Amino acid sequence: MDASEKKKYSFIQAINTIRNEKVVKRKESNARRLQKREKTNLKNEEKFAGIKKANKKREYRAEGKRDASRAAKKLRGE
C-alpha cells in the first residue's frame, strides 16, 4: 500500500472504532433503561397484586354464580 491508501485505511479504522464505541455506549444505556423499567414494573405489580387478586376472585365468584344459575335453570326445565 502506498501512503494515501494507508491514510485512507487508518481513517476508515478510526471511523469504525468511533462507531463501535457509540454502539457499545448505546447498548449499555438501553440495558440500564430496561433494568430501571423492569424495576418500576415490578414495584407496580407488587403494589397492585392485592387489588388484582380481589378482582379475579370477584370475577370467579360471579362466573360460578352464573354457572350455578344456568345449571339450576336446566334442572327446572326452563
C-alpha positions in Angstrom: 0.0 0.0 0.0 1.2 3.5 -0.7 0.9 6.4 1.7 -2.5 7.6 0.5 -4.1 4.1 0.8 -2.6 3.7 4.3 -4.0 7.1 5.3 -7.5 6.2 4.0 -7.3 2.8 5.7 -6.4 4.3 9.1 -9.2 6.9 8.6 -11.7 4.2 8.0 -10.5 2.2 11.0 -10.8 5.3 13.2 -14.4 5.9 12.0 -15.3 2.2 12.6 -13.8 2.4 16.1 -15.8 5.5 16.9 -19.0 3.9 15.6 -18.4 0.7 17.6 -17.8 2.7 20.8 -21.1 4.5 20.2 -22.9 1.2 19.7 -21.5 -0.2 22.9 -22.4 3.0 24.8 -26.0 2.9 23.3 -26.4 -0.8 24.3 -25.3 -0.1 27.9 -27.6 2.9 28.1 -30.5 0.8 26.8 -29.7 -2.0 29.3 -29.7 0.5 32.2 -33.0 1.9 30.9 -34.6 -1.6 30.6 -33.4 -2.6 34.0 -34.9 0.6 35.5 -38.2 0.0 33.7 -38.3 -3.6 34.9 -37.7 -2.5 38.5 -40.5 0.1 38.2 -42.9 -2.6 36.7 -42.0 -5.0 39.5 -42.9 -2.3 42.1 -46.2 -1.6 40.4 -47.0 -5.3 40.2 -46.4 -5.7 43.9 -48.4 -2.6 44.6 -51.4 -3.8 42.7 -51.2 -7.6 43.4 -53.8 -7.5 46.2 -56.2 -5.5 44.0 -55.8 -7.8 41.1 -56.3 -10.8 43.3 -59.5 -9.3 44.7 -60.8 -8.5 41.2 -60.1 -12.0 40.0 -61.8 -13.5 43.0 -64.8 -11.3 42.3 -64.9 -12.4 38.7 -64.6 -16.1 39.5 -67.4 -15.9 42.1 -69.7 -14.1 39.5 -68.8 -16.7 36.9 -69.6 -19.5 39.4 -72.9 -17.9 40.3 -73.8 -17.6 36.6 -72.9 -21.3 36.0 -74.9 -22.4 39.0 -77.9 -20.4 37.8 -77.7 -21.9 34.4 -77.4 -25.4 35.9 -80.5 -24.7 38.1 -82.5 -23.5 35.1 -81.6 -26.7 33.2 -82.8 -28.8 36.1 -86.1 -26.9 36.3 -86.6 -27.2 32.6 -86.6 -23.5 31.7 
